[in-house]
Amino acid sequence: MSQHDSKIRAVIAGVLAFSSLAVAGTVLAAEDGKEQCAGIVKAGKNDCATSTNACHGHATADSSAEAWVYLPKGTCERLSGGRVVNVKDPTPKQ
């Protein structure tokens, strides 16, 4: 195996490991006393897709009504502009 092949395999392994962690993090967040809080997110800091973007981190405006982040349960209601939502996370399950 050439050095180039080794580098390609290392990159692929890294991408697969990151994908697995992202999926595991999403599942754990939903089960670990967290809630989805919308209306408080800064542009580019959302945790998941909305109807206007396809991926986390792609909200284009601050305080979007659709963009949400995971917070500890009970926190969202105490934040100005925050509202608890229950959006199905479109992250593919592997």
Backbone as CSV, one residue per row, in Angstrom:
resi,resn,N_x,N_y,N_z,CA_x,CA_y,CA_z,C_x,C_y,C_z
1,MET,0.855,-1.163,0.000,0.000,0.000,0.000,0.905,1.230,0.000
2,SER,0.586,2.188,-0.867,1.397,3.396,-0.970,1.056,4.382,0.153
3,GLN,1.914,5.372,0.309,1.675,6.401,1.329,0.400,7.176,0.990
4,HIS,0.140,7.389,-0.294,-1.069,8.091,-0.730,-2.318,7.311,-0.336
5,ASP,-2.294,5.990,-0.550,-3.426,5.141,-0.163,-3.661,5.184,1.343
6,SER,-2.574,5.197,2.109,-2.697,5.263,3.566,-3.356,6.562,4.004
7,LYS,-2.990,7.662,3.366,-3.586,8.957,3.708,-5.072,8.980,3.373
8,ILE,-5.424,8.425,2.228,-6.835,8.377,1.827,-7.636,7.538,2.819
9,ARG,-7.098,6.383,3.215,-7.791,5.539,4.190,-7.942,6.240,5.538
10,ALA,-6.928,6.985,5.941,-6.993,7.715,7.210,-8.075,8.796,7.156
11,VAL,-8.176,9.501,6.040,-9.206,10.528,5.889,-10.590,9.900,5.920
12,ILE,-10.769,8.813,5.210,-12.067,8.125,5.191,-12.431,7.636,6.589
13,ALA,-11.479,7.072,7.302,-11.745,6.601,8.664,-12.147,7.764,9.566
14,GLY,-11.486,8.903,9.400,-11.825,10.084,10.194,-13.231,10.580,9.918
15,VAL,-13.611,10.622,8.652,-14.957,11.067,8.280,-16.003,10.117,8.856
16,LEU,-15.773,8.823,8.759,-16.723,7.847,9.299,-16.835,7.961,10.811
17,ALA,-15.714,8.168,11.481,-15.743,8.314,12.938,-16.510,9.561,13.335
18,PHE,-16.284,10.671,12.636,-16.992,11.912,12.937,-18.492,11.744,12.715
19,SER,-18.881,11.091,11.622,-20.302,10.871,11.336,-20.961,10.060,12.440
20,SER,-20.275,9.035,12.906,-20.821,8.205,13.977,-20.988,9.001,15.257
21,LEU,-20.030,9.842,15.578,-20.128,10.674,16.773,-21.271,11.667,16.664
22,ALA,-21.461,12.255,15.490,-22.544,13.216,15.299,-23.899,12.555,15.508
23,VAL,-24.078,11.367,14.961,-25.339,10.646,15.134,-25.525,10.273,16.594
24,ALA,-24.491,9.760,17.229,-24.586,9.382,18.636,-24.881,10.598,19.493
25,GLY,-24.267,11.733,19.199,-24.507,12.957,19.967,-25.939,13.419,19.861
26,THR,-26.527,13.315,18.690,-27.910,13.724,18.497,-28.848,12.818,19.284
27,VAL,-28.625,11.518,19.225,-29.471,10.576,19.953,-29.335,10.803,21.453
28,LEU,-28.102,10.959,21.940,-27.893,11.165,23.365,-28.519,12.466,23.837
29,ALA,-28.416,13.533,23.030,-28.971,14.813,23.435,-30.467,14.706,23.648
30,ALA,-31.142,13.980,22.774,-32.589,13.843,22.877,-32.985,13.026,24.113
31,GLU,-32.129,12.120,24.533,-32.460,11.226,25.638,-31.890,11.691,26.978
32,ASP,-31.049,12.672,26.968,-30.288,13.030,28.160,-30.818,14.290,28.849
33,GLY,-32.133,14.410,29.007,-32.687,15.552,29.711,-32.569,16.856,28.956
34,LYS,-32.597,16.778,27.650,-32.469,17.976,26.823,-33.791,18.272,26.127
35,GLU,-33.937,19.516,25.680,-35.093,19.921,24.879,-34.597,20.770,23.721
36,GLN,-35.416,20.864,22.695,-35.088,21.695,21.545,-35.654,23.080,21.793
37,CYS,-34.801,24.098,21.681,-35.220,25.473,21.946,-35.024,26.308,20.690
38,ALA,-36.110,26.882,20.187,-36.073,27.710,18.979,-36.254,29.180,19.346
39,GLY,-35.833,30.046,18.419,-36.037,31.477,18.580,-34.907,32.215,19.271
40,ILE,-33.850,31.520,19.649,-32.756,32.154,20.393,-31.398,31.989,19.724
41,VAL,-31.358,31.267,18.623,-30.096,30.843,18.024,-29.456,31.964,17.204
42,LYS,-28.160,32.123,17.356,-27.395,33.043,16.520,-27.228,32.408,15.141
43,ALA,-27.110,33.234,14.117,-26.894,32.736,12.755,-25.703,31.789,12.731
44,GLY,-25.892,30.641,12.079,-24.821,29.669,11.935,-24.597,28.771,13.141
45,LYS,-25.419,28.856,14.159,-25.202,28.076,15.381,-26.320,27.074,15.669
46,ASN,-27.231,26.849,14.725,-28.338,25.915,14.954,-27.860,24.469,14.967
47,ASP,-28.605,23.606,15.678,-28.232,22.200,15.814,-28.746,21.301,14.694
48,CYS,-29.698,21.756,13.905,-30.219,20.876,12.862,-30.840,21.677,11.733
49,ALA,-31.274,20.976,10.710,-31.859,21.603,9.529,-33.182,22.295,9.850
50,THR,-33.545,23.260,9.013,-34.848,23.914,9.089,-35.466,23.843,7.701
51,SER,-36.623,24.451,7.515,-37.239,24.438,6.181,-36.463,25.314,5.198
52,THR,-35.559,26.163,5.700,-34.815,27.061,4.813,-33.351,26.667,4.640
53,ASN,-32.888,25.621,5.326,-31.521,25.152,5.143,-31.460,23.654,5.409
54,ALA,-30.401,23.035,4.906,-30.347,21.582,4.914,-29.463,20.963,5.987
55,CYS,-28.848,21.775,6.831,-27.897,21.182,7.760,-27.703,22.057,8.986
56,HIS,-27.173,21.455,10.073,-26.862,22.239,11.262,-25.811,23.293,10.914
57,GLY,-25.876,24.404,11.614,-24.907,25.466,11.396,-25.165,26.330,10.185
58,HIS,-26.325,26.193,9.564,-26.600,26.964,8.351,-27.736,27.976,8.493
59,ALA,-28.208,28.246,9.692,-29.218,29.291,9.869,-28.589,30.617,9.438
60,THR,-29.324,31.410,8.682,-28.750,32.637,8.121,-29.088,33.894,8.906
61,ALA,-29.980,33.795,9.880,-30.364,34.985,10.645,-30.409,34.655,12.139
62,ASP,-30.107,35.640,12.954,-30.239,35.474,14.399,-31.707,35.329,14.778
63,SER,-31.987,34.551,15.806,-33.319,34.401,16.398,-34.381,33.898,15.432
64,SER,-34.000,33.056,14.490,-34.956,32.463,13.559,-35.993,31.659,14.341
65,ALA,-37.244,31.747,13.925,-38.320,31.024,14.603,-38.172,29.511,14.453
66,GLU,-37.473,29.044,13.411,-37.318,27.615,13.158,-36.016,27.034,13.687
67,ALA,-34.958,27.808,13.703,-33.649,27.284,14.097,-33.637,27.002,15.592
68,TRP,-33.126,25.820,15.964,-33.140,25.422,17.368,-31.809,24.826,17.771
69,VAL,-31.617,24.768,19.090,-30.463,24.120,19.702,-30.953,23.274,20.866
70,TYR,-30.173,22.257,21.222,-30.479,21.469,22.411,-30.024,22.233,23.640
71,LEU,-30.886,22.288,24.646,-30.581,22.894,25.943,-31.080,21.966,27.041
72,PRO,-30.556,22.098,28.243,-31.092,21.297,29.349,-32.579,21.624,29.553
73,LYS,-33.382,20.606,29.836,-34.817,20.808,30.033,-35.075,21.891,31.068
74,GLY,-36.054,22.744,30.768,-36.426,23.822,31.672,-35.696,25.126,31.416
75,THR,-34.666,25.103,30.586,-33.885,26.312,30.322,-34.557,27.212,29.293
76,CYS,-35.085,26.633,28.246,-35.621,27.402,27.118,-36.696,28.395,27.554
77,GLU,-37.621,27.939,28.386,-38.735,28.794,28.806,-38.267,30.041,29.548
78,ARG,-37.068,29.982,30.104,-36.550,31.121,30.863,-35.802,32.127,29.996
79,LEU,-35.613,31.820,28.720,-34.876,32.709,27.830,-35.828,33.583,27.014
80,SER,-35.521,34.853,26.927,-36.343,35.781,26.155,-36.372,35.358,24.689
81,GLY,-37.563,35.124,24.170,-37.721,34.706,22.779,-37.649,33.216,22.569
82,GLY,-37.287,32.468,23.598,-37.153,31.023,23.462,-38.479,30.308,23.571
83,ARG,-38.640,29.261,22.766,-39.835,28.420,22.862,-39.420,26.981,22.585
84,VAL,-39.981,26.082,23.368,-39.678,24.664,23.219,-40.389,24.143,21.978
85,VAL,-39.651,23.429,21.142,-40.221,22.807,19.939,-39.899,21.320,19.987
86,ASN,-40.586,20.564,19.178,-40.317,19.132,19.074,-40.206,18.798,17.598
87,VAL,-39.024,19.038,17.064,-38.766,18.822,15.634,-38.067,17.495,15.465
88,LYS,-38.552,16.678,14.546,-37.885,15.416,14.261,-36.534,15.743,13.646
89,ASP,-35.485,15.286,14.286,-34.130,15.515,13.813,-33.899,14.672,12.570
90,PRO,-33.619,15.304,11.409,-33.462,14.540,10.184,-32.108,13.844,10.024
91,THR,-31.284,13.845,11.076,-29.999,13.164,10.996,-30.257,11.688,10.716
92,PRO,-29.646,11.152,9.646,-29.891,9.747,9.332,-29.351,8.831,10.418
93,LYS,-30.142,7.844,10.796,-29.730,6.860,11.801,-28.997,5.731,11.099
94,GLN,-27.856,5.320,11.644,-27.042,4.285,10.983,-27.070,3.007,11.755
